[in-house]
């Protein structure tokens, strides 16, 4: 397994591809992960929908890990190709029933604006014994679902944060830091028509020094750059990867997105 320490550092803006095992076969997921890695992505997140379980999650994690390790090995055989090691594969679970012992780490998260204790602490309690037993590295994370929220907001019974509710997101961000969370994730929902507003990102950034992840509704580099300019450290895309069937096309799209979001540097 690879180290995950760099995930919680604030460096250059980075991109992560979110792969939902319920929406693609392990083979397809592996090809998309390779495309993302070659495009310059820095992390693969595994999880998402209520259709995931430990079986399809583990098969997807194993397929991706084997594919990325093969690409890394191949790169070491070519002196003209530079490699920075395999990018981490991190679980982003919808619950304790969708885990894998073969991942590098797991976002051990609290859905802070859920109205259901299950997502505040219940699933975490259920999954903790497995995580400790198999030795997956936990990365504590505050998770906030913002409007429109989508399926994630519905399933998580979230009291959605509106696009202009800067005081509320500021308070949540400060609380996340005081809880000791290593990451803060602002989520608009998978396939959201609109991403998390720059006002919310900026307000969160001004209230905490921990890295901020932004996902949902980001389909191009310009939208990603707006989030980065507002204070995002990580940009997550998921639906974008599923909409592009050809791996070479996906690599090209993600490469352009990543380079565009870093134009502010």
N, C-alpha and C positions, 0 to 999 in steps of 0.2 A: 504494500500500500504506500501511497505518497503522503507527505506531510500536508497539513491543511492550515498551518499557521499564517501563511500569507493571505488567506481569505479575509482575516480580520484586521489586516493592515490597510492604511490609507495611502495608496500609491497613485499611479495613473488610473484614469477611469477604465473599468474592465467590463467585459461582457460575459454573460453566462447563458447557455442554452438550456431551457427547461424541456425535458422529455417526459411525456405521460405514457407509461407502459400500457395503459388501457386503449390508447389510440393508435398504436403501431406495434409491429412485431419486433422482437429483439434484434433481428437482422437489419431491419429498416432503421431502428434506433441507433444501431452501431454505425451505420453508414452516415447518418446525420451527425453523430458525435464526431466522427472523423472529419467531416466537412467543417464543422465548427472549430475543431482544434486547428486545422490547417488554415482557417480564416483568421485565427488570432484570438479565439475565445479562451477564457481563463478558467472556466469551471463548467461542469455538466451537472445540472440538478435533475434528480429523478423523483417523480411523484406528480401530484396534481389532483386528479379527479377522484370521485367516489368509486370509480370502477377499478381502482388499483387494489391489489392484494399482495401478500408476501411472495406468492408464486411468480406472478408476472413482473413484479419489481425485481426479484432476485435474478430471474432469467435475463432481464434487460440489463441489469448492472453487470452481470458476468459477461454478456456479449459485448458490451461497450468497453469494459476493462480489457478484455482479450484483444479487441480490435485496436485500441489505443496503444497497448503494449507492443503489438506487432508493428505498428507505424513507427513507434519510438525506436524499436530495434532496427528496423529497416533504415532509419535515418542515421543510426550510428555506423552503418556499413558504408555510408557515402560521405567521404570527407568534405564534400562541397555543400553538404546539408547541415545546418545548425539545428540542434534540438535543445530545448530547455526542460526536458523531462515530461512525463505524462501529466496532463492536467487532472485535478482531483474530481472524483465522482462523489457527489454529495446527495444524500437522501433529503427530500423535501416532502415528507409524508403527510397524507391526509388523516392518518391515524395510526394507532399502534398495531394494526393488522396489515400494514404495508411496509414492512422493513426487510432489510437484507444484511446478512453478516459480511458481505463482500464489498460493501461501499467503503470509501475512505473516511467518511464522516457523515454526520446527520445534523440538520438544523433542528436543534432541540428548542422548539418555539412555543411561545404563548400567544394565542390570538387575543391580543389585549382588549379589543373592543367587541368581543363576543358577549352575548347575554346568556350563554350556556356554560356552566362550570366545566362541562366535558372538554371544551376547547381552551379553557383557562388553565386547567391542571389535570383533568381526568385522563385524557389520552396520554399525557406525559407520565403519569403514575403507572399506567398500564404498560407502557413501553420501556420504562427505565430498567427493569430487571434484565430484559433481553439485551439492551444496549450495553449494560455493564458486563454481562456474561460473555458477549462476543467481542467486546473491546472496540466498538466503533467510536471514533472521536466525536464527542458532542460539541456543537457550536451553539451556545445559547443565543436566542434571537427573539426580539419583540416583533410581532407581526400585526400590522394594521391594515384593514381593508377599507379602501376609500370608494366613494361613489364613482362609477355605477355599481361596482362590486361583483356583478355576475353571479355565476354558480357558487363561487367561493364564499361570497357574502351570504348567499341563501343557505348553503349547507352549514356554514359556520355561525349562523344566526348573529351576524355582525350588526352592530349599531353603526351604520356607515358614516364615515367622515366626509362631509360635503366639501366640494372643491374650494370653498372660500372660508372654511372653518379653521383658520390659522391658529387661533388660540388653543383650540382643542388638540390639534396635532402637535403643537409646541409642548403642551403639558404631557402628552403621551411620550414624546421623544425624551423629555427630561426624566420621566419616570422609568423609561427603558434603561437609561444610563444608570440611574440610581439602583435599579434592580441588579445591575451588573451584567446586562446583556451585552454580547460582543458585536451584535449586528442589529439593525433596525430595517425592516422590510415594509415598504409602502406599496400596497397592491391595489390595482384598479379592477382586477378580475380578468380571467383568461378571455382573450378575444374582445376586450372592452372597446366600445366605440370611441371612447375618449380616455387618454392616459391620466395618471395622477397629475394634478395641476402643478405648475411651477411654483405657485404661491405656497402650496402645502409642502413641497420639497424644501423650499427655501426656509420656511418657518421651522421645519424639523431640523434642518442643518444649523440654524442659528441657536438651537436649543440643546444640541448634543455634539460631541466630538467623535462618537462611534460611527463606523462606516454605515452608509445608507444604501440599501438596495431598492431599486424601483422597477416594477414590472406591471404588465397589463396594458394592452392598447398601443404598444410601441412596435411599429412596423417599418420604420426607416431611420436613417442616420440623423436627419434633421430633428425628428422628435426625440431621439436619444440624446442629441447634443443639448437640446433645451433642458432636459432633465439633468444632464451633467453640469451645465452652467448654473442651474439652480442649487446644486449641491450633491447630486447622486454620485456615489462611488462605484456602484455596480448597476448595469442595465441587464435586465432579464427579458429574453424573448422566448415564447413558446409556440403560440399559434403560427407565427411566421414560419417556423421550421416545418410545421405540419402541412402548410399550404404549398410548399415547394417540393415537388416529388423528386426531381433530379438532384443528386448530391453535388454535382459540379456547379449547378445553378445556385444551390443553397450556399456553397462556399463563396461564390462570387458576391451574393447579396450580403452575407454576413461580413465579409471582408470590407465591403464598401460602408456598411453601417458602422463598423468599428472604427475605421479610419475617419469617417465623418464626425462621429461623436467626440473624437479627440482633437478636432480642429481648434479648440479653444486653448490647447496646451502651448 
